[in-house]
Amino acid sequence: MGRKVTVATCALNQWALDFEGNLQRILKSIKIAKNRGARYRLGPELEICGYGCWDHYYESDTLLHSFQVLAALLESPVTQNIICDVGMPVMHRNVRYNCRVIFLNRKILLIRPKMALANEANYHELRWFTPWSRSRHTEEYFLPRMIRDLTRQETVPFGDAVLATWDTCIGSEICEELWTPHSPHIDMGLDGVEIVTNASSSHHVLRKANTRVDLVTMATTKNGGIYLLANQKGCDGDRLYYDGCAMIAMNGSIFAQGSQFSLDDVEVLTATLDLEDVRSYRAEISSRNQAASRASPYPRVKVDFALSCHEDLLAPVSEPIEWKYHSPEEEISLGPACWLWDFLRRSQQAGFLLPLSGGVDSAATACLVYCMCRQVCEAVRSGNQEVLADVRTIVNQSSYTPQDPRDLCGHILTTCYMASENSSQETCSRARELAQQIGSHHISLSIDPAVKAVMGIFSLVTGKSPLFAAHGGSSRENLALQNVQARIRMVLAYLFAQLNLWSRGVRGGLLVLGSANVDESLLGYLTKYDCSSADINPIGGISKTDLRAFVHFCTERFQLPALQSILSALPTAELEPLADGQVSQTDEEDMGMTYAELSVYGRLRKVAKMGPYSMFCKLLSTWRHLWTPRQVADKVKRFFSKYSMNRHKMTTLTPAYHAENYSPDDNRFDLRPFLYNTGWPWQFRCIENQVLQLERAEPQSLDGVD
């Protein structure tokens, strides 16, 4: 009597609307699963079309091409004798659903629509799909002709049901359903489902991996059972990086862990598990069994197939493992680097151009490209032929094999230090030394002739010559003179990105990298259409605090001593005149707040969803040993005034890797006005009234304030 089952889950680097590539990756994963003895293969959410199609889900083409891919899968000999669970959009009675299509030997067993849609933060599934709300109910789905001709089925079950094979029972949930207060796996487990599968498209956020693992292990700790989680990986075509972490768990333990960051487009996990371990685990949980005796039954789709073999007594089973987590610094070194690689190879460009200022932010961006080169070299050494082919295409050398990340960096990264009369020799030296240590092709130039030419045009037209504040000018003059330098750097960055390789006799163009961090974007401490305007920004979702920790990590891990002097220097834009040859301008002085404070404001504004008054009340307690109520009020008012004044800059923010939950990205994640009453009169009056009340209550200590 067979009782040991081998199951497979996977992480696939699917790409929105790349139906050909998506099909090949799905087929490859099924072939690997079969070769390892698996009889059930689970894939990521919406893997056929790619998760990030967004408004393309409205198009009939997306539905048509998804069914064409499904037909190719049904027809392929690779999919025979294994239950295949794939994701695609399906229209049922003129309503679009996010579905799993489960098939075996050219027969569709079940179409299972998603019942809880992700509709917060980066996810807007309710815009395109409708949740299936009829629990434990199925209907007939009439198959399109192209599928009917293959399967010889006119209709198949559509809805909330489970599969009953000869030896076990299998139920599906999809991504968000794992995160809901009452997940389907609870009732399915009580109804005797022994294997639960979850097809996800879950993106990377710093320090998030443990949450996903905890949810899966807790699901099987309380109810017993086997749990498979599949996830997308890579850049699907926008700001998100899907971070794999496919896993197989049983009875509260992990039995297979997939990589979180990898350049492999296809990763398959398998585990051989004993169904009797599930049954014996459940047998002694009395409270679970009492609840199970009252459970409402699910419709069961009978499947003439077994996941186990008849004689399997000698078959070895998988052993539990300890999940290995990356540190936040390692996550930054891997996630954005993989995202950069996907963007580079899929955009068919020849490399990157990075304005390298000698500060922490642009240094961190340079380090990420270097980390990407390290991963590419490691993948090539391990025999990844797809990565090698992509490298050769990018550098346009059919026989090139990257051995050393510095050599590869020299081929694909151009760094450019753009000096002005306000730049110090120290930042120039720091930029040059870092470029030498990572191996980038480095350019150093002066923007002064261009600045003088532009200001000459202004003076010619107006008869006026603005001055820096240090030379007696007004704040308006001072800011305008800083902004013209910053914007000329952007113009030159794009010029060199387009023509630098041409000037060296090399084919192709370069992607311009931005390097504004999440805190600066939040406050608007950047010039609109300056070097923060780029093609992509790998650090735009990372805080200054995390970036400094990452740069320190790179100093030690990769032996880059140039980073030490960059870390020790005060952050500065170097847009105002030097004082006796020394920097007279610092970021924190310009902003009127520290980067640490900015991170606090950012998390309270977005994650804790606080307006000015709520934030003041919260910080009154948090900072009670540091600042008086009046000082706290001034800080909160200063932040909201500057934030609202500069919110319009978020509408032009360069697409950035999403890594932080308080990102101010205006595109899809942080939807707010960009024209505010920056005086916040009602809100600030509430704060002022509270401050006056507290001040009148003195000498009562702040510790006693409720």
Order of alpha helices (4+ residues) and beta strands (2+ residues): beta-alpha-beta-alpha-beta-beta-beta-beta-alpha-beta-beta-beta-alpha-beta-alpha-beta-beta-beta-beta-beta-alpha-alpha-beta-alpha-beta-alpha-alpha-alpha-beta-alpha-beta-alpha-alpha-beta-alpha-alpha-alpha-alpha-alpha-alpha-alpha-alpha
